[in-house]
Amino acid sequence: MKTTRLIFLRHAETQKDPLINAAKWDLSEDGKQQAENVLKMSIMEFVDVIYVSEEQKTFLTVEPLAKKLNKKPQPLSFFNEVKRGDKFLTKEEFESEKVKQLTNLSYAAFDGESGIEALTRFKQGVEFVIKESQNKTILIVTHGTILNIYFANLLDDYEELPNRWDRTNFCAVGVVEHGKVVQDIC
């Protein structure tokens, strides 16, 4: 019997633009190459269904793979990044808020939602796609913060959360089967 396998993919690098909401950012030139490199990941050839967040960067990241596999990515708000305000922050402001957010999951960074609220939403999304796509290989293209909070939850290791986030590259992949991490995000 085939097992339901969840492959999580962090989106590719974006082109930051202070005049546009982060949810609508395009991929940078490096990000476009990273999206093409997803095609070379051997694990991706087994994908049966693709889910993305509602943010454009996740769709753009998986677009080359979706075309190759002839699969239509399905957007779900469950997989959006931890909700943040619309204000564009400097690198220093962003990093300061991110550290607060990752060391205190009750803290609502960026005038948005807390890590706990985001984790609850994300887990509901995972449960939903498992029910919808049982015994399939499911690709979920999402975001670095929520992805690391989710994996920290599965591994019961919140202490290293800021360090995990710092070392999670764009297009990092993690795999979960039966609610257990079989490949940590890398």
N, C-alpha and C positions, 0 to 999 in steps of 0.2 A: 504494500500500500504506500502511495506517495505521501510524503509529509508536507505540511504547509511550511514554507520557508520564507522568511522576511529578510529582504536585502534592503538596508538603509544606505542612502547615498546623500552626502552633503552636496549642496549646489556648488557650481564652479565660481571662480572669482568674479566679482562684479566691478563695473565701472561706477564708482561713487559720484553722485551728482547732488550737490546741496540744494538744487532747485527742484528736484524730483523726489517724491516719496520713495523710500528704500524698497518698497514692495514692487516698484515699477522700474528698478534699475536694470540696465542691460548687462550682458557679460563684457568683461574687459577682453582685450586681445588674448591675454594669457588664459582667461576663462573660456574663450571659444576653443582654444587648443585643448584645454582640459576636458571640455565636453566631447571633443573628437576622440580623446584618449579613453573615454569611458567605453567606446566601441571595442577597444583592445582588451578589456577586462574579461577574462574567460568566464567568470561567474555570470556575466550579463547574458550570455547566450541561452541561459535556461529560463529567463524571465517570461512568465505567462501574462502578467498584468502589471500595469504601471500606474501608480498614484503620485500626484505632485501636490504641493501646497498651492495656494491661490496666487503666490507671488511669481511674477514673470521669470525670475532667475532660475526657478526650479524647472519650469517647462523648457527654457532655453538650454539648460544643462542636459536634459534627457532627449531633446529633439532629434539629434543624429541617431541615437540608439533606437528611438521609437520608429523612425523612418526605416531603419534597417530591419527591425523586427516586425514591421507593419502593425504596430500597436498604438492605440490612441491613449495618451496620458489622461487620466481622470483627475481633475482638481478637487481637492477636499480641504475645507478650512481647518479640519482637525490637525493638519500637518503644517500649518502656518508657523512662523517663528513666534517666539514669545512676543506677545503684543507690545508694541512700543509707541510712543508718541510720534508726532510728525516732525519735531524739531531736529534739525541736522546738528550733530555734535562734533566738536573737534575730536581728534584721535585721543587726546588726553581725557576729555570729558567722557567719551565712549568707554574707554578702558576702565576709568574709575567706576562708572555705573555698572559695567559688566562684572567687576570684582565684587561689588556689593551684592549684585543679583545672584552670583554663583556661590557666595559664602553664606547668604541668608535667603533661602528659597521662598520665604514669606514676603520679601521685599519686592515691591512693584517698581522695577527700574523703568526709566524713561517715561514715567507717567503712564505705564501700561499695566500688564497683568503680572502677577507674581509667578515665580518658577513652579510653585505648587499648583496654581491654577492652570498653567500651561501643561504641566505633566498630566493632570487629570484629563484635560481635553485631548492630548496626544494619545494617551492610553485608550480612551474611548474610540479614537480613530483606528488604532491598531485592532481592537476587538471587532470593530465594524468591518474592516477589510478582510479579516480572517474569516468571518461569517460569510462574507460575499464571495470569497475566493478560496474556499477550503481545498486542501491538497494541491495547491499551486505554488509556484514561486512568484512572490509579490515583491516588486521594487517600489520603495517609497522614497521619493526625492524630497528632501526637507532641508533643515537649517542647522547650523552648528550648535547654537545654544540649546535648543529643545532636544536635539539629538543627544547631546552630552548629558543633559538632565535625565533623559529616558534611560540611557545606558548606565548611568550612575545608580538609578533606581533598580534596574535589573541586577546589577552587580553588588548592590547594597554598599556602595563606596562613594559617599558624598564628599569626604574630606579632600580628595584629589580633584574635585570638580573644576576649580580655576585652572589647574595645570592641564587637565584633560582638554579643556577648551582651547588653551594656548597652543597645544600641539596637534590639534585636529586640522589637518590640511583641507583645502578645497577638494571636493570629489573624494573625500575619505569614505570608506565602506565599512559597514558592520553587518553581521548576520545573526539572526535569532531564529531558533527552532524550539517549539514547545515551551516558549517563555524563557528560554535559557540562551545566553550569549554563546555562540559557537565561534564567532570571530569578532573581537572587539574592534572598535572604530580605528581604522588606520588608513 
